[in-house]
Structure formats: C-alpha cells, structure tokens
Amino acid sequence: MPKRLKKDTPVYFDYKDVKTLQRFINIYGQIEPIGKTGLSAKQQRQLATAIKRARHLALLPFVSQG
C-alpha cells in the first residue's frame, strides 16, 4: 500500500473543506486507515472528527450510493 506524502497533508483538517476530506475516504465512504493515510495518530483523530462533523451537516455522505 502506498503511503501518502507528509507534505501534502494540511496542518488543520477543516470540516468545511470537503475536497480535502474526500481524499481520505474510500469509495465506500469509509475513513482510510492510518497505514494508508500516512498521518500521525493525532492527525488521524482530527481527520476522523472533521469527517464525522461534515457527515452530520450533510456535506459528506455516510455511505456511498454506488
């Protein structure tokens, strides 16, 4: 599995930045694991929180419609 480069990760995950959050979600709407994202544990928790907030506000789907 290819790890993502550290330099293309934002300093802060914003729940309103849907384009960035979609990079860390697979085709089934699940959050990618830490081994695939290449984030630190703290960044992964912040990412999960941002994705869950975006889902709650209907900015992201809970599951894919595919």
Secondary structure by P-SEA (a helix, b strand, c coil): ccccccccccccccccaaaaaaaaccccccccccccccccaaaaaaaaaaaaaaaaaccccccccc
